């Protein structure tokens, strides 16, 4: 009888640990190594807030709106900008200075489209297609079609952009 008195608490502890470890998991079929715990999946409101922040950020660039652009960036001061042919920058201040200098040039347009997103509860990413155009560069119309990925982080219940990584796909100056 004494043996059973020791086994019962151990068995109950085993059941408790086993049930905690068997939480339902959903595997993302696009990324085989990524497992998302179902209880951590984003809510519809969370996804809506993410998309709104991303669209606000893209619109701020399109409209050369530095004030709105800064509001979409991390209040912690971290913002990584990775562009072809330039050194990486890592702060909101560096990101804003780059955009201030760029926005001073008046003759460009910026068309954006969000292609896809992966949104968690604390981090998310968006992949966009952006077409940058100048009416004349070296006497000819110029365009640069890019794929740009953005990482966003949830801070105090709000989404903020913390990384912008651009890759050129096609330019009007490419050799054909």
N, CA, C and O atoms as a DFTB+ gen file, in Angstrom:
704 C
 N C O
     1  1       0.809      -1.185       0.000
     2  2       0.000       0.000       0.000
     3  2       0.858       1.257       0.000
     4  3       0.510       2.249      -0.641
     5  1       1.998       1.219       0.728
     6  2       2.885       2.374       0.762
     7  2       3.392       2.712      -0.636
     8  3       3.543       3.889      -0.962
     9  1       3.652       1.723      -1.455
    10  2       4.160       1.944      -2.804
    11  2       3.185       2.778      -3.613
    12  3       3.608       3.673      -4.345
    13  1       1.898       2.512      -3.503
    14  2       0.889       3.258      -4.250
    15  2       0.804       4.704      -3.804
    16  3       0.535       5.583      -4.622
    17  1       1.024       4.971      -2.531
    18  2       0.991       6.348      -2.030
    19  2       2.081       7.194      -2.675
    20  3       1.882       8.391      -2.884
    21  1       3.217       6.605      -2.993
    22  2       4.299       7.330      -3.645
    23  2       4.088       7.430      -5.154
    24  3       4.510       8.403      -5.779
    25  1       3.442       6.433      -5.732
    26  2       3.228       6.418      -7.177
    27  2       2.167       7.413      -7.626
    28  3       2.309       8.025      -8.685
    29  1       1.122       7.584      -6.855
    30  2       0.026       8.459      -7.265
    31  2       0.477       9.904      -7.474
    32  3       0.157      10.466      -8.522
    33  1       1.199      10.545      -6.549
    34  2       1.657      11.918      -6.822
    35  2       2.593      11.985      -8.029
    36  3       2.542      12.945      -8.798
    37  1       3.446      10.976      -8.200
    38  2       4.348      10.955      -9.352
    39  2       3.581      10.829     -10.656
    40  3       3.901      11.493     -11.642
    41  1       2.558       9.966     -10.654
    42  2       1.732       9.791     -11.850
    43  2       0.976      11.075     -12.179
    44  3       0.891      11.458     -13.347
    45  1       0.430      11.741     -11.173
    46  2      -0.288      13.002     -11.397
    47  2       0.658      14.077     -11.938
    48  3       0.280      14.848     -12.820
    49  1       1.867      14.130     -11.422
    50  2       2.861      15.084     -11.917
    51  2       3.201      14.785     -13.378
    52  3       3.324      15.703     -14.189
    53  1       3.353      13.495     -13.713
    54  2       3.619      13.100     -15.097
    55  2       2.484      13.556     -16.016
    56  3       2.743      14.107     -17.086
    57  1       1.237      13.333     -15.613
    58  2       0.089      13.748     -16.431
    59  2       0.069      15.258     -16.638
    60  3      -0.224      15.733     -17.736
    61  1       0.375      16.001     -15.601
    62  2       0.391      17.462     -15.698
    63  2       1.460      17.924     -16.685
    64  3       1.190      18.772     -17.537
    65  1       2.647      17.387     -16.582
    66  2       3.743      17.762     -17.485
    67  2       3.422      17.322     -18.911
    68  3       3.646      18.081     -19.854
    69  1       2.901      16.106     -19.082
    70  2       2.575      15.601     -20.412
    71  2       1.512      16.461     -21.084
    72  3       1.629      16.780     -22.267
    73  1       0.484      16.837     -20.342
    74  2      -0.583      17.650     -20.955
    75  2      -0.071      19.039     -21.320
    76  3      -0.530      19.612     -22.308
    77  1       0.857      19.592     -20.563
    78  2       1.421      20.908     -20.885
    79  2       2.295      20.841     -22.131
    80  3       2.389      21.820     -22.871
    81  1       2.929      19.710     -22.368
    82  2       3.834      19.574     -23.512
    83  2       3.125      19.173     -24.802
    84  3       3.743      19.175     -25.867
    85  1       1.861      18.836     -24.728
    86  2       1.159      18.382     -25.930
    87  2       0.169      19.416     -26.427
    88  3      -0.866      19.057     -26.989
    89  1       0.465      20.695     -26.231
    90  2      -0.380      21.760     -26.761
    91  2      -0.440      21.637     -28.279
    92  3       0.567      21.368     -28.933
    93  1      -1.618      21.835     -28.820
    94  2      -1.799      21.701     -30.273
    95  2      -0.893      22.678     -31.004
    96  3      -0.830      23.858     -30.659
    97  1      -0.188      22.178     -32.022
    98  2       0.701      23.004     -32.819
    99  2       0.262      22.964     -34.271
   100  3      -0.240      21.953     -34.762
   101  1       0.464      24.093     -34.947
   102  2       0.154      24.207     -36.365
   103  2       1.461      24.497     -37.077
   104  3       2.179      25.422     -36.697
   105  1       1.780      23.731     -38.090
   106  2       3.023      23.937     -38.823
   107  2       2.743      24.733     -40.083
   108  3       1.809      24.435     -40.827
   109  1       3.555      25.740     -40.311
   110  2       3.442      26.555     -41.517
   111  2       3.966      25.724     -42.686
   112  3       5.136      25.342     -42.683
   113  1       3.124      25.434     -43.692
   114  2       3.590      24.592     -44.795
   115  2       4.637      25.268     -45.672
   116  3       5.356      24.582     -46.399
   117  1       4.743      26.598     -45.623
   118  2       5.711      27.303     -46.451
   119  2       7.108      27.278     -45.857
   120  3       8.100      27.367     -46.580
   121  1       7.181      27.156     -44.536
   122  2       8.476      27.145     -43.856
   123  2       8.484      25.910     -42.963
   124  3       7.949      25.940     -41.855
   125  1       9.079      24.845     -43.433
   126  2       8.992      23.554     -42.769
   127  2       9.525      23.573     -41.344
   128  3       9.041      22.820     -40.499
   129  1      10.504      24.411     -41.060
   130  2      11.112      24.407     -39.739
   131  2      10.379      25.296     -38.742
   132  3      10.721      25.307     -37.559
   133  1       9.378      26.038     -39.200
   134  2       8.699      26.976     -38.304
   135  2       7.452      26.335     -37.727
   136  3       6.604      25.855     -38.479
   137  1       7.323      26.315     -36.419
   138  2       6.134      25.813     -35.762
   139  2       5.504      26.953     -34.985
   140  3       6.173      27.671     -34.242
   141  1       4.210      27.101     -35.172
   142  2       3.480      28.163     -34.496
   143  2       2.555      27.504     -33.489
   144  3       1.759      26.645     -33.869
   145  1       2.629      27.873     -32.232
   146  2       1.726      27.347     -31.223
   147  2       0.377      28.017     -31.425
   148  3       0.296      29.242     -31.519
   149  1      -0.679      27.221     -31.492
   150  2      -2.002      27.736     -31.840
   151  2      -2.441      28.866     -30.916
   152  3      -3.078      29.817     -31.369
   153  1      -2.115      28.779     -29.634
   154  2      -2.542      29.824     -28.699
   155  2      -1.822      31.144     -28.940
   156  3      -2.240      32.177     -28.418
   157  1      -0.729      31.126     -29.734
   158  2       0.022      32.344     -30.014
   159  2      -0.325      32.940     -31.374
   160  3       0.267      33.944     -31.768
   161  1      -1.266      32.348     -32.096
   162  2      -1.630      32.878     -33.405
   163  2      -2.253      34.257     -33.240
   164  3      -2.959      34.512     -32.264
   165  1      -1.997      35.135     -34.181
   166  2      -2.499      36.502     -34.051
   167  2      -4.006      36.577     -34.224
   168  3      -4.612      35.802     -34.963
   169  1      -4.585      37.533     -33.521
   170  2      -6.012      37.774     -33.665
   171  2      -6.253      38.594     -34.922
   172  3      -5.326      39.161     -35.499
   173  1      -7.507      38.648     -35.333
   174  2      -7.869      39.444     -36.505
   175  2      -7.528      40.918     -36.274
   176  3      -7.063      41.597     -37.189
   177  1      -7.754      41.409     -35.071
   178  2      -7.445      42.811     -34.751
   179  2      -5.942      43.063     -34.825
   180  3      -5.507      44.102     -35.323
   181  1      -5.158      42.123     -34.334
   182  2      -3.701      42.239     -34.383
   183  2      -3.226      42.334     -35.837
   184  3      -2.384      43.169     -36.167
   185  1      -3.764      41.483     -36.689
   186  2      -3.399      41.506     -38.112
   187  2      -3.808      42.817     -38.762
   188  3      -3.065      43.379     -39.568
   189  1      -4.985      43.300     -38.411
   190  2      -5.468      44.574     -38.961
   191  2      -4.535      45.718     -38.553
   192  3      -4.192      46.564     -39.380
   193  1      -4.124      45.746     -37.282
   194  2      -3.210      46.790     -36.798
   195  2      -1.867      46.711     -37.527
   196  3      -1.281      47.737     -37.871
   197  1      -1.389      45.501     -37.757
   198  2      -0.122      45.294     -38.460
   199  2      -0.199      45.887     -39.866
   200  3       0.664      46.670     -40.261
   201  1      -1.234      45.511     -40.620
   202  2      -1.398      45.991     -42.000
   203  2      -1.551      47.507     -42.023
   204  3      -0.988      48.170     -42.895
   205  1      -2.304      48.064     -41.079
   206  2      -2.475      49.523     -41.024
   207  2      -1.141      50.229     -40.802
   208  3      -0.863      51.240     -41.447
   209  1      -0.316      49.708     -39.898
   210  2       1.001      50.307     -39.651
   211  2       1.870      50.214     -40.897
   212  3       2.538      51.177     -41.274
   213  1       1.855      49.051     -41.529
   214  2       2.672      48.868     -42.735
   215  2       2.218      49.814     -43.836
   216  3       3.052      50.433     -44.496
   217  1       0.906      49.938     -44.047
   218  2       0.397      50.817     -45.098
   219  2       0.678      52.281     -44.774
   220  3       0.995      53.063     -45.670
   221  1       0.566      52.659     -43.504
   222  2       0.894      54.029     -43.088
   223  2       2.352      54.336     -43.395
   224  3       2.674      55.422     -43.879
   225  1       3.232      53.384     -43.115
   226  2       4.667      53.549     -43.390
   227  2       4.909      53.743     -44.889
   228  3       5.614      54.667     -45.294
   229  1       4.326      52.874     -45.700
   230  2       4.503      52.971     -47.156
   231  2       3.934      54.280     -47.701
   232  3       4.553      54.923     -48.548
   233  1       2.761      54.671     -47.218
   234  2       2.142      55.927     -47.665
   235  2       2.980      57.136     -47.256
   236  3       3.067      58.116     -47.997
   237  1       3.597      57.065     -46.075
   238  2       4.440      58.179     -45.619
   239  2       5.632      58.367     -46.555
   240  3       6.019      59.499     -46.846
   241  1       6.211      57.273     -47.024
   242  2       7.318      57.390     -47.983
   243  2       6.791      57.935     -49.307
   244  3       7.372      58.864     -49.869
   245  1       5.705      57.371     -49.805
   246  2       5.116      57.824     -51.072
   247  2       4.829      59.321     -51.047
   248  3       5.047      60.017     -52.039
   249  1       4.336      59.816     -49.902
   250  2       3.947      61.225     -49.763
   251  2       5.047      62.113     -49.190
   252  3       4.820      63.295     -48.933
   253  1       6.243      61.546     -48.988
   254  2       7.379      62.297     -48.433
   255  2       7.018      62.953     -47.093
   256  3       7.362      64.109     -46.845
   257  1       6.332      62.213     -46.249
   258  2       5.817      62.719     -44.975
   259  2       6.710      62.215     -43.834
   260  3       6.482      61.140     -43.279
   261  1       7.723      63.009     -43.500
   262  2       8.694      62.601     -42.479
   263  2       8.061      62.409     -41.104
   264  3       8.422      61.478     -40.384
   265  1       7.132      63.269     -40.736
   266  2       6.513      63.187     -39.406
   267  2       5.750      61.870     -39.237
   268  3       5.911      61.176     -38.233
   269  1       4.925      61.538     -40.221
   270  2       4.177      60.277     -40.150
   271  2       5.118      59.084     -40.231
   272  3       4.921      58.089     -39.533
   273  1       6.132      59.176     -41.072
   274  2       7.107      58.098     -41.200
   275  2       7.743      57.785     -39.849
   276  3       7.844      56.621     -39.464
   277  1       8.167      58.813     -39.137
   278  2       8.824      58.608     -37.842
   279  2       7.889      57.944     -36.832
   280  3       8.341      57.178     -35.981
   281  1       6.598      58.232     -36.920
   282  2       5.631      57.636     -35.992
   283  2       5.485      56.128     -36.188
   284  3       5.005      55.433     -35.292
   285  1       5.895      55.617     -37.347
   286  2       5.809      54.175     -37.601
   287  2       7.059      53.429     -37.141
   288  3       7.104      52.200     -37.202
   289  1       8.068      54.159     -36.684
   290  2       9.349      53.554     -36.303
   291  2       9.433      53.314     -34.808
   292  3       8.743      53.966     -34.024
   293  1      10.275      52.382     -34.422
   294  2      10.417      51.966     -33.031
   295  2      10.717      53.127     -32.095
   296  3      11.635      53.906     -32.353
   297  1       9.953      53.255     -31.006
   298  2      10.255      54.285     -30.010
   299  2      11.543      53.979     -29.247
   300  3      12.059      54.835     -28.529
   301  1      12.060      52.766     -29.400
   302  2      13.312      52.375     -28.745
   303  2      14.543      52.839     -29.515
   304  3      15.668      52.696     -29.036
   305  1      14.332      53.400     -30.721
   306  2      15.442      53.963     -31.488
   307  2      16.137      53.014     -32.437
   308  3      17.038      53.429     -33.166
   309  1      15.742      51.736     -32.450
   310  2      16.390      50.786     -33.357
   311  2      15.602      50.690     -34.665
   312  3      14.390      50.474     -34.665
   313  1      16.323      50.856     -35.779
   314  2      15.716      50.757     -37.104
   315  2      16.819      50.412     -38.085
   316  3      17.697      51.231     -38.356
   317  1      16.774      49.209     -38.613
   318  2      17.815      48.764     -39.540
   319  2      17.361      49.012     -40.977
   320  3      16.265      48.615     -41.373
   321  1      18.218      49.672     -41.746
   322  2      17.969      49.940     -43.159
   323  2      19.072      49.274     -43.971
   324  3      20.252      49.576     -43.798
   325  1      18.674      48.357     -44.865
   326  2      19.623      47.636     -45.706
   327  2      19.246      47.916     -47.156
   328  3      18.175      47.527     -47.622
   329  1      20.149      48.601     -47.861
   330  2      19.929      48.963     -49.264
   331  2      21.094      48.466     -50.105
   332  3      22.217      48.375     -49.609
   333  1      20.843      48.141     -51.379
   334  2      21.945      47.713     -52.245
   335  2      23.009      48.803     -52.365
   336  3      22.688      49.979     -52.537
   337  1      24.257      48.407     -52.274
   338  2      25.365      49.331     -52.507
   339  2      25.622      50.342     -51.414
   340  3      26.375      51.292     -51.626
   341  1      25.017      50.166     -50.244
   342  2      25.263      51.099     -49.136
   343  2      25.524      50.312     -47.857
   344  3      25.175      49.137     -47.747
   345  1      26.135      50.976     -46.911
   346  2      26.333      50.372     -45.600
   347  2      24.997      50.326     -44.859
   348  3      24.139      51.186     -45.055
   349  1      24.836      49.336     -44.025
   350  2      23.630      49.199     -43.213
   351  2      23.593      50.289     -42.151
   352  3      24.614      50.609     -41.542
   353  1      22.406      50.860     -41.932
   354  2      22.218      51.776     -40.806
   355  2      21.363      51.063     -39.768
   356  3      20.625      50.136     -40.099
   357  1      21.462      51.496     -38.506
   358  2      20.832      50.746     -37.420
   359  2      19.981      51.568     -36.466
   360  3      19.468      51.025     -35.488
   361  1      19.817      52.860     -36.720
   362  2      19.052      53.679     -35.780
   363  2      17.943      54.448     -36.495
   364  3      17.996      54.678     -37.703
   365  1      16.952      54.831     -35.721
   366  2      15.868      55.669     -36.244
   367  2      16.439      56.977     -36.771
   368  3      16.022      57.448     -37.829
   369  1      17.388      57.570     -36.051
   370  2      17.972      58.851     -36.486
   371  2      18.651      58.724     -37.851
   372  3      18.478      59.588     -38.711
   373  1      19.422      57.654     -38.054
   374  2      20.078      57.442     -39.354
   375  2      19.045      57.208     -40.457
   376  3      19.181      57.729     -41.564
   377  1      18.028      56.435     -40.151
   378  2      16.958      56.160     -41.115
   379  2      16.254      57.456     -41.508
   380  3      15.998      57.698     -42.688
   381  1      15.946      58.279     -40.522
   382  2      15.243      59.537     -40.797
   383  2      16.126      60.500     -41.586
   384  3      15.624      61.202     -42.464
   385  1      17.418      60.552     -41.301
   386  2      18.313      61.432     -42.055
   387  2      18.394      60.991     -43.515
   388  3      18.364      61.823     -44.421
   389  1      18.496      59.691     -43.739
   390  2      18.522      59.170     -45.107
   391  2      17.263      59.610     -45.852
   392  3      17.346      60.072     -46.990
   393  1      16.098      59.470     -45.218
   394  2      14.837      59.823     -45.870
   395  2      14.668      61.331     -46.025
   396  3      14.081      61.790     -47.005
   397  1      15.169      62.094     -45.079
   398  2      15.113      63.559     -45.216
   399  2      15.897      63.997     -46.454
   400  3      15.418      64.812     -47.242
   401  1      17.090      63.457     -46.619
   402  2      17.914      63.788     -47.790
   403  2      17.226      63.334     -49.082
   404  3      17.193      64.077     -50.063
   405  1      16.686      62.136     -49.083
   406  2      16.030      61.583     -50.262
   407  2      14.765      62.373     -50.618
   408  3      14.528      62.674     -51.788
   409  1      13.961      62.705     -49.617
   410  2      12.703      63.418     -49.854
   411  2      12.928      64.821     -50.412
   412  3      12.011      65.403     -50.992
   413  1      14.125      65.371     -50.249
   414  2      14.429      66.706     -50.787
   415  2      14.444      66.699     -52.315
   416  3      14.263      67.744     -52.939
   417  1      14.656      65.547     -52.913
   418  2      14.615      65.429     -54.375
   419  2      13.150      65.318     -54.804
   420  3      12.459      64.379     -54.409
   421  1      12.670      66.283     -55.620
   422  2      11.227      66.361     -55.877
   423  2      10.687      65.491     -57.009
   424  3       9.473      65.301     -57.092
   425  1      11.517      64.967     -57.863
   426  2      11.017      64.376     -59.107
   427  2      10.985      62.854     -59.114
   428  3      11.449      62.239     -60.075
   429  1      10.463      62.246     -58.094
   430  2      10.343      60.796     -58.088
   431  2       8.962      60.386     -57.600
   432  3       8.281      61.138     -56.904
   433  1       8.568      59.189     -57.978
   434  2       7.325      58.598     -57.469
   435  2       7.642      57.220     -56.919
   436  3       8.683      56.633     -57.217
   437  1       6.731      56.724     -56.119
   438  2       6.950      55.506     -55.355
   439  2       5.624      54.753     -55.309
   440  3       4.700      55.180     -54.617
   441  1       5.514      53.648     -56.029
   442  2       4.287      52.845     -56.043
   443  2       4.520      51.599     -55.192
   444  3       5.542      50.927     -55.333
   445  1       3.574      51.297     -54.314
   446  2       3.777      50.187     -53.382
   447  2       2.622      49.193     -53.430
   448  3       1.481      49.537     -53.737
   449  1       2.965      47.949     -53.115
   450  2       1.952      46.907     -52.991
   451  2       2.465      45.889     -51.975
   452  3       3.587      45.396     -52.093
   453  1       1.642      45.579     -50.981
   454  2       1.999      44.533     -50.020
   455  2       1.700      43.189     -50.677
   456  3       0.561      42.916     -51.058
   457  1       2.729      42.353     -50.807
   458  2       2.572      41.050     -51.460
   459  2       2.140      39.963     -50.487
   460  3       1.252      39.167     -50.791
   461  1       2.772      39.931     -49.311
   462  2       2.389      38.940     -48.307
   463  2       2.905      39.347     -46.943
   464  3       3.785      40.199     -46.818
   465  1       2.342      38.724     -45.930
   466  2       2.733      39.002     -44.551
   467  2       2.782      37.699     -43.763
   468  3       2.128      36.717     -44.113
   469  1       3.558      37.710     -42.712
   470  2       3.568      36.676     -41.674
   471  2       3.480      37.446     -40.371
   472  3       4.398      38.191     -40.030
   473  1       2.394      37.276     -39.641
   474  2       2.142      38.109     -38.471
   475  2       2.014      37.233     -37.237
   476  3       1.148      36.361     -37.162
   477  1       2.895      37.479     -36.266
   478  2       2.816      36.794     -34.988
   479  2       2.214      37.721     -33.948
   480  3       1.590      38.726     -34.288
   481  1       2.400      37.385     -32.694
   482  2       1.871      38.232     -31.630
   483  2       2.849      39.329     -31.229
   484  3       2.434      40.372     -30.724
   485  1       4.150      39.105     -31.450
   486  2       5.152      40.101     -31.073
   487  2       6.017      40.570     -32.238
   488  3       6.575      41.666     -32.195
   489  1       6.129      39.747     -33.275
   490  2       6.929      40.086     -34.456
   491  2       6.136      39.724     -35.703
   492  3       5.313      38.809     -35.705
   493  1       6.411      40.472     -36.758
   494  2       5.779      40.168     -38.035
   495  2       6.660      40.669     -39.159
   496  3       7.567      41.474     -38.950
   497  1       6.376      40.176     -40.366
   498  2       7.126      40.647     -41.525
   499  2       6.176      40.838     -42.690
   500  3       5.146      40.173     -42.802
   501  1       6.552      41.760     -43.546
   502  2       5.788      42.018     -44.764
   503  2       6.758      42.051     -45.933
   504  3       7.865      42.576     -45.820
   505  1       6.337      41.490     -47.046
   506  2       7.104      41.573     -48.284
   507  2       6.298      42.441     -49.236
   508  3       5.111      42.205     -49.463
   509  1       6.961      43.446     -49.788
   510  2       6.284      44.397     -50.666
   511  2       6.987      44.467     -52.014
   512  3       8.162      44.129     -52.150
   513  1       6.228      44.916     -52.998
   514  2       6.815      45.266     -54.285
   515  2       6.729      46.780     -54.390
   516  3       5.674      47.369     -54.156
   517  1       7.833      47.397     -54.741
   518  2       7.888      48.851     -54.853
   519  2       8.496      49.204     -56.204
   520  3       9.507      48.637     -56.617
   521  1       7.861      50.145     -56.874
   522  2       8.414      50.657     -58.126
   523  2       8.737      52.131     -57.911
   524  3       7.850      52.959     -57.705
   525  1      10.018      52.433     -57.964
   526  2      10.530      53.798     -57.833
   527  2      10.740      54.332     -59.243
   528  3      11.329      53.654     -60.084
   529  1      10.258      55.554     -59.504
   530  2      10.402      56.133     -60.849
   531  2      10.906      57.567     -60.770
   532  3      10.582      58.315     -59.848
   533  1      11.702      57.922     -61.759
   534  2      12.099      59.310     -62.002
   535  2      11.755      59.608     -63.455
   536  3      12.029      58.783     -64.326
   537  1      11.152      60.781     -63.745
   538  2      10.783      61.077     -65.132
   539  2      12.003      61.147     -66.047
   540  3      11.942      60.726     -67.202
   541  1      13.109      61.677     -65.531
   542  2      14.347      61.736     -66.317
   543  2      15.553      61.496     -65.416
   544  3      15.721      62.144     -64.383
   545  1      16.375      60.558     -65.831
   546  2      17.684      60.343     -65.205
   547  2      18.643      60.141     -66.371
   548  3      18.500      59.210     -67.163
   549  1      19.606      61.019     -66.453
   550  2      20.547      60.988     -67.583
   551  2      19.809      61.048     -68.925
   552  3      20.178      60.378     -69.890
   553  1      18.752      61.876     -68.955
   554  2      18.020      62.103     -70.198
   555  2      16.990      61.048     -70.571
   556  3      16.371      61.133     -71.632
   557  1      16.797      60.040     -69.698
   558  2      15.843      58.969     -69.999
   559  2      14.968      58.689     -68.777
   560  3      15.398      58.906     -67.644
   561  1      13.735      58.206     -69.005
   562  2      12.918      57.771     -67.864
   563  2      13.631      56.637     -67.116
   564  3      14.282      55.790     -67.728
   565  1      13.499      56.635     -65.801
   566  2      14.181      55.650     -64.968
   567  2      13.167      54.968     -64.059
   568  3      12.252      55.609     -63.541
   569  1      13.339      53.654     -63.870
   570  2      12.561      52.950     -62.850
   571  2      13.440      51.912     -62.176
   572  3      14.430      51.445     -62.738
   573  1      13.052      51.565     -60.961
   574  2      13.710      50.518     -60.191
   575  2      12.601      49.722     -59.505
   576  3      11.969      50.208     -58.567
   577  1      12.370      48.497     -59.978
   578  2      11.376      47.626     -59.337
   579  2      12.103      46.815     -58.274
   580  3      13.098      46.144     -58.547
   581  1      11.580      46.897     -57.057
   582  2      12.248      46.284     -55.911
   583  2      11.303      45.361     -55.155
   584  3      10.083      45.520     -55.203
   585  1      11.874      44.418     -54.475
   586  2      11.176      43.660     -53.446
   587  2      11.780      44.149     -52.138
   588  3      12.996      44.111     -51.947
   589  1      10.918      44.606     -51.248
   590  2      11.379      45.151     -49.971
   591  2      10.681      44.383     -48.856
   592  3       9.455      44.271     -48.835
   593  1      11.474      43.858     -47.935
   594  2      10.895      43.179     -46.775
   595  2      11.023      44.087     -45.560
   596  3      12.010      44.803     -45.390
   597  1      10.007      44.033     -44.733
   598  2       9.955      44.834     -43.515
   599  2       9.710      43.910     -42.337
   600  3       8.914      42.975     -42.425
   601  1      10.400      44.175     -41.230
   602  2      10.119      43.501     -39.968
   603  2       9.463      44.514     -39.050
   604  3       9.906      45.659     -38.953
   605  1       8.404      44.086     -38.377
   606  2       7.708      44.938     -37.424
   607  2       7.693      44.243     -36.077
   608  3       7.650      43.016     -35.993
   609  1       7.728      45.047     -35.026
   610  2       7.722      44.522     -33.663
   611  2       6.593      45.183     -32.886
   612  3       6.353      46.383     -33.010
   613  1       5.902      44.374     -32.080
   614  2       4.851      44.889     -31.211
   615  2       5.517      45.465     -29.962
   616  3       6.219      44.757     -29.241
   617  1       5.290      46.753     -29.715
   618  2       5.843      47.425     -28.537
   619  2       4.697      48.163     -27.863
   620  3       4.060      49.024     -28.469
   621  1       4.440      47.822     -26.615
   622  2       3.364      48.453     -25.841
   623  2       2.036      48.446     -26.594
   624  3       1.325      49.451     -26.621
   625  1       1.706      47.311     -27.201
   626  2       0.418      47.150     -27.859
   627  2       0.283      47.798     -29.222
   628  3      -0.825      47.908     -29.748
   629  1       1.409      48.235     -29.811
   630  2       1.368      48.888     -31.117
   631  2       2.499      48.344     -31.987
   632  3       3.583      48.046     -31.484
   633  1       2.249      48.214     -33.294
   634  2       3.260      47.739     -34.232
   635  2       4.174      48.872     -34.671
   636  3       3.722      49.991     -34.913
   637  1       5.485      48.568     -34.774
   638  2       6.481      49.527     -35.249
   639  2       7.430      48.829     -36.221
   640  3       7.769      47.660     -36.037
   641  1       7.851      49.548     -37.248
   642  2       8.806      49.025     -38.221
   643  2      10.199      49.085     -37.598
   644  3      10.611      50.126     -37.086
   645  1      10.923      47.960     -37.644
   646  2      12.280      47.918     -37.092
   647  2      13.327      47.518     -38.133
   648  3      14.527      47.598     -37.871
   649  1      12.866      47.082     -39.328
   650  2      13.828      46.719     -40.376
   651  2      13.202      46.928     -41.748
   652  3      12.030      46.627     -41.971
   653  1      14.023      47.456     -42.667
   654  2      13.654      47.698     -44.064
   655  2      14.814      47.159     -44.891
   656  3      15.932      47.664     -44.797
   657  1      14.551      46.128     -45.706
   658  2      15.607      45.498     -46.503
   659  2      15.163      45.457     -47.959
   660  3      14.257      44.705     -48.319
   661  1      15.803      46.267     -48.790
   662  2      15.412      46.400     -50.196
   663  2      16.360      45.646     -51.120
   664  3      17.576      45.646     -50.926
   665  1      15.777      45.008     -52.125
   666  2      16.541      44.325     -53.173
   667  2      15.978      44.732     -54.525
   668  3      14.773      44.634     -54.758
   669  1      16.846      45.185     -55.411
   670  2      16.407      45.538     -56.765
   671  2      16.162      44.269     -57.567
   672  3      16.959      43.331     -57.529
   673  1      15.046      44.252     -58.295
   674  2      14.705      43.125     -59.155
   675  2      14.964      43.480     -60.611
   676  3      15.493      42.677     -61.380
   677  1      14.580      44.698     -60.974
   678  2      14.719      45.138     -62.358
   679  2      14.828      46.657     -62.385
   680  3      14.058      47.361     -61.732
   681  1      15.796      47.147     -63.149
   682  2      15.976      48.593     -63.337
   683  2      15.951      48.902     -64.825
   684  3      16.300      48.065     -65.657
   685  1      15.536      50.112     -65.137
   686  2      15.542      50.522     -66.546
   687  2      16.961      50.585     -67.099
   688  3      17.151      50.543     -68.315
   689  1      17.948      50.685     -66.234
   690  2      19.347      50.769     -66.672
   691  2      20.019      49.401     -66.803
   692  3      21.182      49.325     -67.201
   693  1      19.301      48.315     -66.473
   694  2      19.880      46.972     -66.600
   695  2      20.214      46.675     -68.055
   696  3      19.483      47.064     -68.966
   697  1      21.315      45.990     -68.256
   698  2      21.707      45.556     -69.603
   699  2      20.765      44.434     -70.038
   700  3      20.468      43.522     -69.266
   701  1      20.308      44.516     -71.265
   702  2      19.364      43.490     -71.748
   703  2      19.999      42.565     -72.730
   704  3      19.344      41.651     -73.230
